[in-house]
Amino acid sequence: MNAMPQQARYRAIWISDTHLGTRGCKADYLLDFLKHTESEFLYLVGDIVDGWRLKKSWYCPQSHNDVVQKLLRKARKGTKVVYIPGNHDEVMRDYANMVFGGVQLVRDAIHETVDGRKFWVTHGDQFDTIVKHSKSLALLGDFGYRSALALNLWFNTVRRLLGYPYWSLSAWLKFKVKNAVSYIGRFEEVVAAEAQRRKVDGVICGHIHHAEIRKIGDVTYCNDGDWVESCTALVEHKDGQLEILRWLDVRQLSPVPRRRPQVALAH
């Protein structure tokens, strides 16, 4: 199979839930992704920086700073970078409609694909009733999630020593829990219903760390995933086709790409 080009070009890219400032962030993989992709539009769909964790303890290794600098460099070179804050970087919502270093901050956005479809872009936390109505419960859930990520880190350290590739134990555990699977399905349906109410063709969000493209009624629901477990992004090709890139599969953890990503869904 043909190798992916060294510099893949797309019309638009969406990433979210990078959680810079936490040990779970896969900053090295994210930086590799940013180096090997270019786009006219780059949407940062929330939880880019984890303000919840940074309030408790400062953690900012060089790789995390390199990601920030790479994003700013893309903005300087002409990429339209749009930052839509989430619940973990909600402080940035106070600066909506302002521009910093060429990066535009907005609460949400409308993206029109090259084939004329309109997508509402939002982080999605406003549809999470736990986050919206009970901050203490959300923080407790955050503690449990971080514990799973810590276990995931040690698990993959052992796998790497044994010569095995990265595999997300935390994601596997999450999708084995019946309540979590039920919540994800309900979240997707509620977000899609709001998109339909807004009379758009689709919605692009993050928040639940589960990359997917699927039709819900007349709405195309898209979630770009995350960069603490799955290392995924949503991209729009030059013809308007949307696709989820699973970067660990694309790169096979190798300095040289070995195979192209799988197409998730056409129109």
Secondary structure, DSSP 8 states (H G I E B T S, - for coil): -----SSEEEEEEEE----BTSTT--HHHHHHHHHTEEEEEEEE-S-SB-HHHHHHS----HHHHHHHHHHHHHHHTT-EEEE---STTGGGGGGTT-EETTEEE-S-EEEE-TTS-EEEE---GGG-HHHHH-HHHHHHHHHHHHHHHHHHHHHHHHHHHTT-----HHHHHHTTSHHHHHHHHHHHHHHHHHHHHTT-SEEEE-SS---EEEEETTEEEEE---TTTT-EEEEE-TTS-EEEEEHHHHHTTSSS--S--------
